């Protein structure tokens, strides 16, 4: 099972991605983040296999999240 964190500043996008991903038997969404700072925190604490990342978010943008 692949664990996933979704990071996007738009709630409707996070909800839609979660709905699509949780329908798949091999995926488990383990966390969500509203900005780059939360994304880094979620990755550090949850150690997901995959981070679905918006590139333009408050806090840190997607590129900065990847760097950190």
Secondary structure in CASP SS format (residue, H / E / C, confidence):
PFRMAT SS
TARGET T0000
AUTHOR 0000-0000-0000
METHOD secondary structure of the structure
MODEL  1
X C 1.00
X E 1.00
X E 1.00
X E 1.00
X E 1.00
X E 1.00
X E 1.00
X C 1.00
X C 1.00
X C 1.00
X H 1.00
X H 1.00
X H 1.00
X H 1.00
X H 1.00
X H 1.00
X H 1.00
X H 1.00
X H 1.00
X H 1.00
X H 1.00
X H 1.00
X C 1.00
X C 1.00
X C 1.00
X C 1.00
X E 1.00
X E 1.00
X E 1.00
X E 1.00
X E 1.00
X E 1.00
X E 1.00
X C 1.00
X C 1.00
X H 1.00
X H 1.00
X H 1.00
X H 1.00
X H 1.00
X H 1.00
X H 1.00
X H 1.00
X H 1.00
X H 1.00
X H 1.00
X C 1.00
X C 1.00
X C 1.00
X E 1.00
X E 1.00
X E 1.00
X E 1.00
X C 1.00
X C 1.00
X C 1.00
X C 1.00
X C 1.00
X C 1.00
X C 1.00
X C 1.00
X H 1.00
X H 1.00
X H 1.00
X H 1.00
X H 1.00
X H 1.00
X C 1.00
END
